[in-house]
Amino acid sequence: MVVIHTSLGSIRGQRQNDYDVFKGIPYAQPPLGSLRFKHAQPIDQPWSSELDATQFGAIPIQPFNTLENFFSIQHLTHSQHEDCLTLNIWRPHIKPNDNLLPVILYLYGGSFVNGHSAQYLYQGEMIVKQAPVIVVTCNYRLGALGFLDWSAIHPEWDKNNGLSDQQCALHWIHHHIAAFGGDPSRITLMGQSAGAMSVQALLQSSETSHLIHNAVMLSGILQPDTPHDGQYKAHEFQALKDALFPDIQWQDLCSEDILKLMTKHQQQYGKSKGLELLYQPILLLDKTSVYTLPTFIGVTTSEGDIYIKNEHKKLAPQQFQRITERAGLNVPNLMDIQTAQQQRDYITKHYFHEPLQKYINHLNHTQNIYTYTFSWSYPLHPDFRSAYHILDVLFWFGRLDILESHGVPITPHIQQLSQHMIADLTYFVYHSELPNKHMDYK
């Protein structure tokens, strides 16, 4: 057991052999009642007694996600609740007079409808066991609760509520992380996929950009909804509610009913394999706005392979065209998207590699941009034949036991690759630069 004293009260965590962990710490008021459809509000009064931070909090309301069990060795079922705005902290053992350590705040991906901070894949102990840094993960609201434009439904409600959660977590860390041995002036914001898009959005926000020291973006470039898009989707959602639950007020709808509305909403757009972000950030600023923070950014070589795994999983070519058109991409010729491999290659190129290159070109006025490509694969195993979207996260977090649980032998090369990636990440966190402008991980 280990106890930390903060201005909000004492927090009791767990002491392990090589690290301390604090789980389920509330960073905002519960988004319930009058706050349900509004921006996150900071905690305004101390806890009445010592906070037990030895168990993860409830996870955000979300549909079932098959990928979570694949990228885990625990296969736990986490309880879901709208009262989910908590964060978790991993740190090495710290002595009272030690220097303050830099901090990584990691934002999970999941198309803005899935994910949570307690996922086995994102638990930070392997990073803090290798390098003297502090790792924080936080929940944020997902789906309609997090990213529908509620202000289009009621003038006193808000949009971008999930982003406001992330901002509130950043402010909490800035105010309280020193009590845990963290340096509030050296916060690196890191995310993958939708989490990387969130990083980009927060960098463009005057609310939080000054709190961020470095940015790490894995496999995700923000293409936000316009205000018109956001309002249109909100009106669709309102129409669905009027049809399905005409006699119930929004505030009285239970979480399961919100999920039912989300399912019906998605059905109106057709299958998308997660390629179409029905709920996502709505434009905060002009998307050409530029920041100059040190940035480490990259992709995997075969991002699209996780979306279209085989011929049975491919989308109908006409539906594939509809999705790309709504995404504002060049609509492919039907003959070019007939096979699963063609669809995978299109996704990799047009959803990931080309947007990344455009973004880098846009930021090219500054010298402190560092890029990476992740290409490791294990051709002998059907689930690891290519370097697909999210596979690199196992290596960034040192979660090689997940590979092992699927029958992949953990060779010295695999161990060294993960250690190399964590070493580069933490070097960047400390120094805001890397020895080379581009890193190849293979």
C-alpha positions as a Markdown table, in Angstrom:
| # | Residue | x | y | z |
|---|---|---|---|---|
| 1 | Met | 0.0 | 0.0 | 0.0 |
| 2 | Val | 1.1 | 3.6 | -0.7 |
| 3 | Val | -0.7 | 6.8 | 0.2 |
| 4 | Ile | -0.4 | 10.2 | -1.6 |
| 5 | His | -1.6 | 13.4 | -0.1 |
| 6 | Thr | -3.1 | 16.0 | -2.4 |
| 7 | Ser | -5.2 | 19.1 | -2.0 |
| 8 | Leu | -8.3 | 17.0 | -2.7 |
| 9 | Gly | -7.4 | 14.5 | 0.0 |
| 10 | Ser | -5.4 | 11.3 | 0.5 |
| 11 | Ile | -5.2 | 8.7 | -2.2 |
| 12 | Arg | -4.3 | 5.1 | -1.4 |
| 13 | Gly | -2.7 | 3.0 | -4.2 |
| 14 | Gln | -0.9 | -0.3 | -4.5 |
| 15 | Arg | 2.8 | -0.8 | -4.2 |
| 16 | Gln | 4.2 | -3.6 | -6.4 |
| 17 | Asn | 7.8 | -4.8 | -6.6 |
| 18 | Asp | 9.0 | -2.4 | -9.2 |
| 19 | Tyr | 6.3 | 0.3 | -9.4 |
| 20 | Asp | 3.3 | 1.9 | -7.7 |
| 21 | Val | -0.2 | 2.1 | -9.3 |
| 22 | Phe | -3.2 | 4.2 | -8.5 |
| 23 | Lys | -6.5 | 3.2 | -10.2 |
| 24 | Gly | -9.9 | 4.8 | -10.6 |
| 25 | Ile | -9.1 | 8.3 | -9.4 |
| 26 | Pro | -12.0 | 10.7 | -10.2 |
| 27 | Tyr | -10.7 | 13.7 | -12.1 |
| 28 | Ala | -14.1 | 15.4 | -12.8 |
| 29 | Gln | -17.6 | 15.6 | -11.3 |
| 30 | Pro | -19.8 | 12.6 | -12.4 |
| 31 | Pro | -21.4 | 13.5 | -15.7 |
| 32 | Leu | -24.9 | 12.7 | -14.4 |
| 33 | Gly | -28.1 | 14.6 | -14.0 |
| 34 | Ser | -27.8 | 18.2 | -15.2 |
| 35 | Leu | -24.2 | 17.5 | -16.3 |
| 36 | Arg | -25.1 | 14.5 | -18.5 |
| 37 | Phe | -24.9 | 16.3 | -21.8 |
| 38 | Lys | -22.5 | 19.0 | -20.8 |
| 39 | His | -18.8 | 19.6 | -20.6 |
| 40 | Ala | -16.8 | 17.9 | -17.8 |
| 41 | Gln | -16.7 | 20.0 | -14.6 |
| 42 | Pro | -13.6 | 19.9 | -12.3 |
| 43 | Ile | -14.0 | 18.4 | -8.8 |
| 44 | Asp | -14.9 | 21.3 | -6.6 |
| 45 | Gln | -14.5 | 19.9 | -3.1 |
| 46 | Pro | -12.1 | 17.5 | -1.3 |
| 47 | Trp | -13.0 | 13.9 | -0.6 |
| 48 | Ser | -14.4 | 13.3 | 2.9 |
| 49 | Ser | -12.1 | 10.3 | 3.6 |
| 50 | Glu | -9.1 | 8.6 | 2.1 |
| 51 | Leu | -9.7 | 7.6 | -1.5 |
| 52 | Asp | -9.3 | 3.9 | -2.3 |
| 53 | Ala | -7.4 | 3.8 | -5.6 |
| 54 | Thr | -6.8 | 0.1 | -5.8 |
| 55 | Gln | -9.5 | -0.8 | -8.3 |
| 56 | Phe | -10.2 | 0.5 | -11.8 |
| 57 | Gly | -13.3 | 2.6 | -12.1 |
| 58 | Ala | -16.3 | 1.8 | -14.3 |
| 59 | Ile | -15.7 | 2.2 | -18.0 |
| 60 | Pro | -17.6 | 4.5 | -20.4 |
| 61 | Ile | -20.9 | 3.3 | -21.9 |
| 62 | Gln | -20.1 | 1.5 | -25.2 |
| 63 | Pro | -21.1 | -1.4 | -27.5 |
| 64 | Phe | -19.2 | -4.8 | -27.3 |
| 65 | Asn | -15.8 | -4.8 | -28.8 |
| 66 | Thr | -14.3 | -8.1 | -29.9 |
| 67 | Leu | -10.8 | -6.6 | -30.3 |
| 68 | Glu | -10.4 | -5.9 | -26.6 |
| 69 | Asn | -10.3 | -9.6 | -25.7 |
| 70 | Phe | -7.9 | -10.3 | -28.5 |
| 71 | Phe | -5.5 | -7.7 | -27.2 |
| 72 | Ser | -5.6 | -9.0 | -23.6 |
| 73 | Ile | -4.6 | -12.0 | -21.5 |
| 74 | Gln | -7.3 | -11.3 | -18.9 |
| 75 | His | -10.6 | -11.4 | -20.7 |
| 76 | Leu | -12.3 | -9.4 | -18.0 |
| 77 | Thr | -15.8 | -7.9 | -18.2 |
| 78 | His | -15.6 | -4.3 | -16.9 |
| 79 | Ser | -18.7 | -2.7 | -15.5 |
| 80 | Gln | -20.0 | 0.2 | -17.6 |
| 81 | His | -21.4 | 3.4 | -16.1 |
| 82 | Glu | -21.9 | 7.0 | -17.2 |
| 83 | Asp | -20.0 | 7.9 | -14.0 |
| 84 | Cys | -16.7 | 6.9 | -15.6 |
| 85 | Leu | -14.4 | 10.0 | -15.5 |
| 86 | Thr | -11.5 | 8.5 | -13.7 |
| 87 | Leu | -7.7 | 8.2 | -14.4 |
| 88 | Asn | -5.0 | 5.8 | -13.5 |
| 89 | Ile | -1.3 | 6.5 | -12.6 |
| 90 | Trp | 1.7 | 4.2 | -12.9 |
| 91 | Arg | 5.0 | 5.4 | -11.5 |
| 92 | Pro | 8.4 | 3.9 | -10.5 |
| 93 | His | 9.2 | 3.8 | -6.7 |
| 94 | Ile | 10.0 | 7.4 | -5.8 |
| 95 | Lys | 12.0 | 8.7 | -2.8 |
| 96 | Pro | 10.8 | 12.0 | -1.2 |
| 97 | Asn | 13.7 | 14.1 | -2.6 |
| 98 | Asp | 13.8 | 12.7 | -6.1 |
| 99 | Asn | 13.6 | 15.0 | -9.0 |
| 100 | Leu | 10.1 | 15.3 | -10.6 |
| 101 | Leu | 9.6 | 12.9 | -13.5 |
| 102 | Pro | 8.1 | 13.7 | -16.9 |
| 103 | Val | 4.6 | 12.5 | -17.5 |
| 104 | Ile | 2.9 | 10.6 | -20.4 |
| 105 | Leu | -0.9 | 11.0 | -20.6 |
| 106 | Tyr | -2.2 | 8.2 | -23.0 |
| 107 | Leu | -5.5 | 8.5 | -24.8 |
| 108 | Tyr | -7.0 | 5.3 | -26.1 |
| 109 | Gly | -8.4 | 4.7 | -29.6 |
| 110 | Gly | -11.6 | 2.9 | -30.7 |
| 111 | Ser | -13.3 | 5.0 | -33.3 |
| 112 | Phe | -14.7 | 7.3 | -30.5 |
| 113 | Val | -17.2 | 4.6 | -29.6 |
| 114 | Asn | -15.0 | 1.9 | -27.9 |
| 115 | Gly | -12.1 | 1.8 | -25.5 |
| 116 | His | -11.2 | 2.6 | -21.9 |
| 117 | Ser | -8.3 | 3.3 | -19.7 |
| 118 | Ala | -8.3 | 0.0 | -17.8 |
| 119 | Gln | -7.7 | -2.1 | -20.9 |
| 120 | Tyr | -4.8 | -4.6 | -20.3 |
| 121 | Leu | -3.0 | -3.3 | -23.4 |
| 122 | Tyr | -2.7 | 0.2 | -22.0 |
| 123 | Gln | -1.6 | -0.6 | -18.5 |
| 124 | Gly | 1.7 | 1.3 | -18.0 |
| 125 | Glu | 3.9 | -0.7 | -15.7 |
| 126 | Met | 6.2 | -2.1 | -18.4 |
| 127 | Ile | 7.1 | 1.5 | -19.5 |
| 128 | Val | 7.8 | 2.8 | -15.9 |
| 129 | Lys | 9.8 | -0.4 | -15.1 |
| 130 | Gln | 12.1 | 0.4 | -18.1 |
| 131 | Ala | 12.4 | 4.2 | -17.7 |
| 132 | Pro | 11.9 | 6.8 | -14.9 |
| 133 | Val | 8.6 | 8.3 | -16.2 |
| 134 | Ile | 5.0 | 8.5 | -15.0 |
| 135 | Val | 2.2 | 7.0 | -17.2 |
| 136 | Val | -1.4 | 8.2 | -16.9 |
| 137 | Thr | -4.5 | 6.8 | -18.7 |
| 138 | Cys | -7.9 | 8.3 | -18.4 |
| 139 | Asn | -11.5 | 7.5 | -19.4 |
| 140 | Tyr | -13.4 | 9.8 | -21.6 |
| 141 | Arg | -17.0 | 9.7 | -22.7 |
| 142 | Leu | -17.7 | 7.9 | -26.0 |
| 143 | Gly | -20.2 | 7.6 | -28.8 |
| 144 | Ala | -23.2 | 10.0 | -28.6 |
| 145 | Leu | -22.6 | 10.9 | -25.0 |
| 146 | Gly | -19.1 | 12.0 | -25.8 |
| 147 | Phe | -19.2 | 13.3 | -29.4 |
| 148 | Leu | -22.8 | 14.2 | -30.5 |
| 149 | Asp | -23.5 | 17.9 | -30.8 |
| 150 | Trp | -26.0 | 18.1 | -27.9 |
| 151 | Ser | -26.1 | 21.9 | -28.3 |
| 152 | Ala | -28.1 | 21.3 | -31.4 |
| 153 | Ile | -30.7 | 19.5 | -29.3 |
| 154 | His | -30.8 | 21.8 | -26.3 |
| 155 | Pro | -29.2 | 25.2 | -26.1 |
| 156 | Glu | -27.9 | 24.6 | -22.6 |
| 157 | Trp | -26.1 | 21.4 | -23.6 |
| 158 | Asp | -22.6 | 21.1 | -25.2 |
| 159 | Lys | -20.7 | 19.5 | -28.0 |
| 160 | Asn | -17.3 | 17.8 | -27.9 |
| 161 | Asn | -18.0 | 16.5 | -24.4 |
| 162 | Gly | -15.5 | 13.7 | -24.8 |
| 163 | Leu | -12.8 | 16.3 | -25.6 |
| 164 | Ser | -13.8 | 18.3 | -22.6 |
| 165 | Asp | -13.2 | 15.2 | -20.5 |
| 166 | Gln | -9.7 | 14.9 | -21.8 |
| 167 | Gln | -9.1 | 18.6 | -21.2 |
| 168 | Cys | -10.4 | 18.2 | -17.6 |
| 169 | Ala | -8.0 | 15.2 | -17.1 |
| 170 | Leu | -5.1 | 17.3 | -18.4 |
| 171 | His | -6.0 | 20.1 | -15.9 |
| 172 | Trp | -6.2 | 17.6 | -13.1 |
| 173 | Ile | -2.8 | 16.2 | -13.9 |
| 174 | His | -1.3 | 19.7 | -14.2 |
| 175 | His | -2.6 | 20.5 | -10.7 |
| 176 | His | -2.0 | 17.3 | -8.8 |
| 177 | Ile | 0.7 | 15.2 | -10.5 |
| 178 | Ala | 3.5 | 16.7 | -8.5 |
| 179 | Ala | 2.1 | 15.0 | -5.4 |
| 180 | Phe | 2.9 | 11.7 | -7.3 |
| 181 | Gly | 6.4 | 12.8 | -8.3 |
| 182 | Gly | 5.4 | 14.0 | -11.7 |
| 183 | Asp | 6.5 | 17.3 | -13.4 |
| 184 | Pro | 3.4 | 19.3 | -14.5 |
| 185 | Ser | 5.6 | 21.3 | -16.9 |
| 186 | Arg | 6.6 | 18.2 | -18.8 |
| 187 | Ile | 3.4 | 16.4 | -19.9 |
| 188 | Thr | 3.6 | 14.5 | -23.1 |
| 189 | Leu | 0.2 | 13.8 | -24.7 |
| 190 | Met | 0.1 | 10.5 | -26.5 |
| 191 | Gly | -2.7 | 8.7 | -28.3 |
| 192 | Gln | -3.4 | 6.0 | -31.0 |
| 193 | Ser | -6.0 | 6.2 | -33.7 |
| 194 | Ala | -9.0 | 8.1 | -32.3 |
| 195 | Gly | -6.6 | 8.9 | -29.3 |
| 196 | Ala | -4.1 | 10.5 | -31.8 |
| 197 | Met | -6.9 | 12.5 | -33.3 |
| 198 | Ser | -7.8 | 13.7 | -29.8 |
| 199 | Val | -4.2 | 14.7 | -29.3 |
| 200 | Gln | -4.4 | 16.8 | -32.4 |
| 201 | Ala | -7.7 | 18.4 | -31.3 |
| 202 | Leu | -6.3 | 19.3 | -27.9 |
| 203 | Leu | -3.2 | 20.8 | -29.5 |
| 204 | Gln | -5.5 | 23.2 | -31.4 |
| 205 | Ser | -7.5 | 24.2 | -28.2 |
| 206 | Ser | -6.4 | 27.3 | -26.3 |
| 207 | Glu | -7.9 | 25.5 | -23.2 |
| 208 | Thr | -5.1 | 23.0 | -23.1 |
| 209 | Ser | -2.4 | 23.5 | -25.6 |
| 210 | His | -0.3 | 25.4 | -23.1 |
| 211 | Leu | -0.4 | 22.4 | -20.8 |
| 212 | Ile | 1.2 | 20.0 | -23.3 |
| 213 | His | 5.0 | 19.8 | -23.6 |
| 214 | Asn | 5.3 | 17.1 | -26.4 |
| 215 | Ala | 2.9 | 15.2 | -28.6 |
| 216 | Val | 3.0 | 11.6 | -29.7 |
| 217 | Met | 0.5 | 10.5 | -32.4 |
| 218 | Leu | 0.2 | 6.9 | -33.5 |
| 219 | Ser | -1.9 | 6.1 | -36.6 |
| 220 | Gly | -4.4 | 8.8 | -36.6 |
| 221 | Ile | -5.0 | 12.2 | -38.3 |
| 222 | Leu | -8.0 | 14.3 | -37.3 |
| 223 | Gln | -10.6 | 15.0 | -40.0 |
| 224 | Pro | -13.2 | 16.7 | -37.7 |
| 225 | Asp | -16.9 | 17.1 | -38.5 |
| 226 | Thr | -17.9 | 20.6 | -39.6 |
| 227 | Pro | -20.5 | 22.3 | -37.3 |
| 228 | His | -23.1 | 21.6 | -40.1 |
| 229 | Asp | -22.2 | 17.9 | -40.0 |
| 230 | Gly | -22.5 | 17.8 | -36.2 |
| 231 | Gln | -25.9 | 19.5 | -36.2 |
| 232 | Tyr | -27.2 | 17.2 | -39.0 |
| 233 | Lys | -26.2 | 14.1 | -37.0 |
| 234 | Ala | -27.7 | 15.5 | -33.8 |
| 235 | His | -31.0 | 16.1 | -35.7 |
| 236 | Glu | -30.9 | 12.5 | -37.0 |
| 237 | Phe | -30.4 | 11.3 | -33.4 |
| 238 | Gln | -33.3 | 13.4 | -32.2 |
| 239 | Ala | -35.5 | 12.0 | -34.9 |
| 240 | Leu | -34.6 | 8.4 | -33.8 |
| 241 | Lys | -35.3 | 9.2 | -30.2 |
| 242 | Asp | -38.7 | 10.7 | -31.1 |
| 243 | Ala | -39.6 | 7.6 | -33.1 |
| 244 | Leu | -38.3 | 5.0 | -30.5 |
| 245 | Phe | -38.9 | 6.8 | -27.2 |
| 246 | Pro | -41.4 | 9.5 | -27.8 |
| 247 | Asp | -42.7 | 9.7 | -24.2 |
| 248 | Ile | -39.3 | 9.8 | -22.5 |
| 249 | Gln | -37.2 | 13.0 | -21.8 |
| 250 | Trp | -33.6 | 12.9 | -22.8 |
| 251 | Gln | -32.5 | 13.2 | -19.2 |
| 252 | Asp | -34.6 | 10.1 | -18.3 |
| 253 | Leu | -33.3 | 7.8 | -21.0 |
| 254 | Cys | -31.2 | 5.0 | -19.5 |
| 255 | Ser | -27.7 | 4.2 | -20.9 |
| 256 | Glu | -29.0 | 1.1 | -22.7 |
| 257 | Asp | -31.5 | 3.3 | -24.6 |
| 258 | Ile | -28.7 | 5.6 | -25.7 |
| 259 | Leu | -26.8 | 2.6 | -27.0 |
| 260 | Lys | -29.9 | 1.4 | -28.8 |
| 261 | Leu | -30.2 | 4.8 | -30.5 |
| 262 | Met | -26.5 | 4.6 | -31.4 |
| 263 | Thr | -27.1 | 1.2 | -33.0 |
| 264 | Lys | -30.0 | 2.5 | -35.0 |
| 265 | His | -28.1 | 5.6 | -36.0 |
| 266 | Gln | -25.2 | 3.5 | -37.4 |
| 267 | Gln | -27.7 | 1.3 | -39.3 |
| 268 | Gln | -28.8 | 4.4 | -41.2 |
| 269 | Tyr | -25.3 | 4.7 | -42.6 |
| 270 | Gly | -24.6 | 1.0 | -43.2 |
| 271 | Lys | -21.7 | -1.2 | -42.3 |
| 272 | Ser | -18.4 | 0.7 | -42.1 |
| 273 | Lys | -15.9 | -1.6 | -40.3 |
| 274 | Gly | -15.0 | 1.4 | -38.1 |
| 275 | Leu | -13.8 | 3.4 | -41.1 |
| 276 | Glu | -16.7 | 5.9 | -40.7 |
| 277 | Leu | -16.5 | 8.0 | -37.5 |
| 278 | Leu | -20.2 | 8.7 | -36.9 |
| 279 | Tyr | -19.3 | 10.4 | -33.6 |
| 280 | Gln | -16.1 | 12.4 | -33.6 |
| 281 | Pro | -14.8 | 15.9 | -32.6 |
| 282 | Ile | -16.5 | 18.8 | -34.2 |
| 283 | Leu | -14.3 | 21.5 | -35.6 |
| 284 | Leu | -12.8 | 23.6 | -32.8 |
| 285 | Leu | -10.6 | 25.9 | -34.9 |
| 286 | Asp | -9.6 | 26.3 | -38.4 |
| 287 | Lys | -8.0 | 22.9 | -39.2 |
| 288 | Thr | -5.0 | 24.6 | -40.8 |
| 289 | Ser | -4.0 | 26.1 | -37.5 |
| 290 | Val | -0.4 | 25.3 | -36.7 |
| 291 | Tyr | 1.4 | 24.4 | -33.5 |
| 292 | Thr | 5.1 | 24.1 | -32.9 |
| 293 | Leu | 5.3 | 21.5 | -30.2 |
| 294 | Pro | 7.8 | 18.7 | -30.6 |
| 295 | Thr | 5.9 | 15.9 | -32.2 |
| 296 | Phe | 6.6 | 12.2 | -32.7 |
| 297 | Ile | 4.2 | 10.7 | -35.3 |
| 298 | Gly | 3.9 | 7.6 | -37.4 |
| 299 | Val | 2.0 | 4.7 | -38.9 |
| 300 | Thr | 2.2 | 1.0 | -39.4 |
| 301 | Thr | 2.9 | -0.3 | -42.9 |
| 302 | Ser | -0.4 | -2.2 | -43.3 |
| 303 | Glu | -2.9 | -0.2 | -41.3 |
| 304 | Gly | -5.9 | -1.4 | -43.3 |
| 305 | Asp | -5.5 | -5.1 | -42.6 |
| 306 | Ile | -7.3 | -4.9 | -39.3 |
| 307 | Tyr | -10.4 | -3.5 | -40.9 |
| 308 | Ile | -10.8 | -6.0 | -43.7 |
| 309 | Lys | -9.3 | -9.2 | -42.4 |
| 310 | Asn | -10.3 | -11.6 | -45.3 |
| 311 | Glu | -12.7 | -12.0 | -48.2 |
| 312 | His | -15.6 | -12.8 | -45.9 |
| 313 | Lys | -15.1 | -9.6 | -44.0 |
| 314 | Lys | -14.8 | -7.2 | -47.0 |
| 315 | Leu | -17.4 | -4.5 | -47.6 |
| 316 | Ala | -19.7 | -4.5 | -50.7 |
| 317 | Pro | -17.8 | -2.4 | -53.2 |
| 318 | Gln | -20.8 | 0.1 | -53.5 |
| 319 | Gln | -20.9 | 0.5 | -49.7 |
| 320 | Phe | -17.1 | 1.0 | -49.7 |
| 321 | Gln | -17.6 | 3.8 | -52.2 |
| 322 | Arg | -20.3 | 5.4 | -50.1 |
| 323 | Ile | -18.0 | 5.4 | -47.0 |
| 324 | Thr | -15.1 | 7.0 | -48.9 |
| 325 | Glu | -17.3 | 9.6 | -50.5 |
| 326 | Arg | -18.7 | 10.6 | -47.1 |
| 327 | Ala | -15.1 | 10.8 | -45.8 |
| 328 | Gly | -14.3 | 13.3 | -48.5 |
| 329 | Leu | -11.8 | 10.9 | -50.2 |
| 330 | Asn | -11.2 | 10.2 | -53.8 |
| 331 | Val | -13.9 | 7.6 | -54.6 |
| 332 | Pro | -12.3 | 4.5 | -55.9 |
| 333 | Asn | -13.3 | 2.7 | -59.1 |
| 334 | Leu | -15.5 | -0.3 | -58.4 |
| 335 | Met | -13.0 | -2.6 | -60.2 |
| 336 | Asp | -10.2 | -1.4 | -57.8 |
| 337 | Ile | -12.0 | -2.4 | -54.6 |
| 338 | Gln | -13.4 | -5.9 | -55.5 |
| 339 | Thr | -11.0 | -7.9 | -53.3 |
| 340 | Ala | -10.2 | -7.8 | -49.6 |
| 341 | Gln | -6.6 | -7.0 | -50.4 |
| 342 | Gln | -7.6 | -4.1 | -52.6 |
| 343 | Gln | -9.8 | -2.6 | -49.9 |
| 344 | Arg | -7.1 | -3.1 | -47.3 |
| 345 | Asp | -4.5 | -1.3 | -49.5 |
| 346 | Tyr | -6.9 | 1.6 | -50.2 |
| 347 | Ile | -7.6 | 2.0 | -46.5 |
| 348 | Thr | -3.9 | 2.0 | -45.6 |
| 349 | Lys | -3.0 | 4.5 | -48.3 |
| 350 | His | -5.9 | 6.9 | -48.2 |
| 351 | Tyr | -7.0 | 6.8 | -44.5 |
| 352 | Phe | -3.5 | 6.7 | -43.0 |
| 353 | His | -0.4 | 7.1 | -45.1 |
| 354 | Glu | -1.5 | 10.0 | -47.3 |
| 355 | Pro | -3.1 | 12.0 | -44.5 |
| 356 | Leu | 0.0 | 11.6 | -42.4 |
| 357 | Gln | 2.2 | 12.9 | -45.2 |
| 358 | Lys | -0.1 | 15.9 | -45.7 |
| 359 | Tyr | 0.0 | 16.7 | -42.0 |
| 360 | Ile | 3.8 | 16.4 | -41.9 |
| 361 | Asn | 4.1 | 18.7 | -44.9 |
| 362 | His | 1.7 | 21.1 | -43.2 |
| 363 | Leu | 3.9 | 21.2 | -40.1 |
| 364 | Asn | 7.2 | 21.3 | -42.1 |
| 365 | His | 8.0 | 24.9 | -41.0 |
| 366 | Thr | 9.2 | 23.5 | -37.7 |
| 367 | Gln | 12.2 | 21.3 | -37.2 |
| 368 | Asn | 11.1 | 19.3 | -34.2 |
| 369 | Ile | 8.9 | 16.7 | -36.0 |
| 370 | Tyr | 10.0 | 13.1 | -35.8 |
| 371 | Thr | 8.4 | 10.2 | -37.7 |
| 372 | Tyr | 8.3 | 6.4 | -37.5 |
| 373 | Thr | 7.1 | 3.4 | -39.5 |
| 374 | Phe | 6.3 | 0.1 | -37.8 |
| 375 | Ser | 6.6 | -2.9 | -40.0 |
| 376 | Trp | 7.1 | -5.9 | -37.7 |
| 377 | Ser | 5.0 | -9.0 | -38.5 |
| 378 | Tyr | 5.1 | -12.7 | -37.8 |
| 379 | Pro | 4.1 | -14.5 | -41.0 |
| 380 | Leu | 3.9 | -17.9 | -39.3 |
| 381 | His | 0.8 | -16.9 | -37.4 |
| 382 | Pro | -2.4 | -16.0 | -39.2 |
| 383 | Asp | -3.3 | -13.2 | -36.8 |
| 384 | Phe | 0.1 | -11.4 | -37.1 |
| 385 | Arg | 1.0 | -11.7 | -40.8 |
| 386 | Ser | 1.2 | -8.0 | -41.4 |
| 387 | Ala | 1.8 | -4.8 | -39.4 |
| 388 | Tyr | -1.8 | -3.7 | -39.0 |
| 389 | His | -3.5 | -0.9 | -37.2 |
| 390 | Ile | -2.9 | -1.1 | -33.3 |
| 391 | Leu | -0.3 | -3.9 | -33.5 |
| 392 | Asp | 2.5 | -1.4 | -32.6 |
| 393 | Val | 0.8 | -0.5 | -29.4 |
| 394 | Leu | 1.8 | -3.9 | -27.9 |
| 395 | Phe | 5.4 | -2.9 | -28.4 |
| 396 | Trp | 5.0 | 0.7 | -27.2 |
| 397 | Phe | 3.5 | -0.6 | -23.9 |
| 398 | Gly | 5.8 | -3.7 | -23.7 |
| 399 | Arg | 2.7 | -6.0 | -23.7 |
| 400 | Leu | 4.5 | -8.9 | -25.3 |
| 401 | Asp | 2.7 | -11.4 | -23.1 |
| 402 | Ile | -0.3 | -10.8 | -25.4 |
| 403 | Leu | 1.7 | -12.1 | -28.4 |
| 404 | Glu | 2.8 | -15.0 | -26.3 |
| 405 | Ser | -0.8 | -15.8 | -25.3 |
| 406 | His | -1.6 | -16.2 | -29.0 |
| 407 | Gly | 1.3 | -18.7 | -29.5 |
| 408 | Val | 4.0 | -16.3 | -30.8 |
| 409 | Pro | 7.4 | -17.1 | -29.4 |
| 410 | Ile | 9.0 | -14.1 | -27.7 |
| 411 | Thr | 12.4 | -14.0 | -29.4 |
| 412 | Pro | 15.3 | -11.8 | -28.3 |
| 413 | His | 14.5 | -9.7 | -31.4 |
| 414 | Ile | 10.9 | -9.1 | -30.3 |
| 415 | Gln | 12.1 | -8.2 | -26.8 |
| 416 | Gln | 14.7 | -5.8 | -28.1 |
| 417 | Leu | 12.3 | -4.2 | -30.6 |
| 418 | Ser | 9.8 | -3.3 | -27.8 |
| 419 | Gln | 12.7 | -2.1 | -25.5 |
| 420 | His | 14.0 | 0.0 | -28.3 |
| 421 | Met | 10.6 | 1.6 | -29.0 |
| 422 | Ile | 10.0 | 2.3 | -25.3 |
| 423 | Ala | 13.6 | 3.8 | -25.1 |
| 424 | Asp | 12.9 | 6.1 | -28.0 |
| 425 | Leu | 9.5 | 7.1 | -26.6 |
| 426 | Thr | 10.9 | 8.0 | -23.2 |
| 427 | Tyr | 14.0 | 9.7 | -24.7 |
| 428 | Phe | 11.6 | 11.9 | -26.6 |
| 429 | Val | 9.6 | 12.5 | -23.5 |
| 430 | Tyr | 12.7 | 13.7 | -21.7 |
| 431 | His | 14.5 | 15.6 | -24.5 |
| 432 | Ser | 11.7 | 16.7 | -26.9 |
| 433 | Glu | 13.8 | 15.3 | -29.8 |
| 434 | Leu | 15.3 | 12.0 | -31.1 |
| 435 | Pro | 18.7 | 11.2 | -32.5 |
| 436 | Asn | 17.2 | 10.6 | -36.0 |
| 437 | Lys | 14.4 | 12.3 | -37.8 |
| 438 | His | 12.8 | 9.0 | -38.9 |
| 439 | Met | 12.7 | 5.7 | -37.0 |
| 440 | Asp | 12.0 | 2.3 | -38.6 |
| 441 | Tyr | 10.7 | -0.4 | -36.3 |
| 442 | Lys | 10.8 | -3.9 | -37.9 |
